[in-house]
């Protein structure tokens, strides 16, 4: 039973680590894209693209256009407001990894407690008749 516990803990820790890595990498990529203006170019290209015909069955064309305009305006606003986004992201990425560390410590503490409890449980032996 203890082996199963630690296998589950290992899988949870690997998933938690992968999520933290993905969040940190995505934040760094987004900050660099906004700061360099690449994201604005993408937003402008998306704002000029027509709605796919299959999507027209479910989405109103006016709503599609409003969403495109909102996305473009948001990206342009981010580029104006956050010229120092890469330095700000360094702090946020550090917070992501600190949260990761706290989560792993909590996971290990819980697993250690369950491991200890499993060690205290003894299979009941049948009493002789």
Secondary structure, DSSP 8 states (H G I E B T S, - for coil): -HHHHHHHHHHHHHHHHHHHHHHHHHHHHHHHHHHHTHHHHHHHHHHTS---TTGGGTS-HHHHHHHHHHHHHHHHHHHHH-TTHHHHHHHHHHHHHHHHHHHHHHHHHHHHHHHHHHHH---------
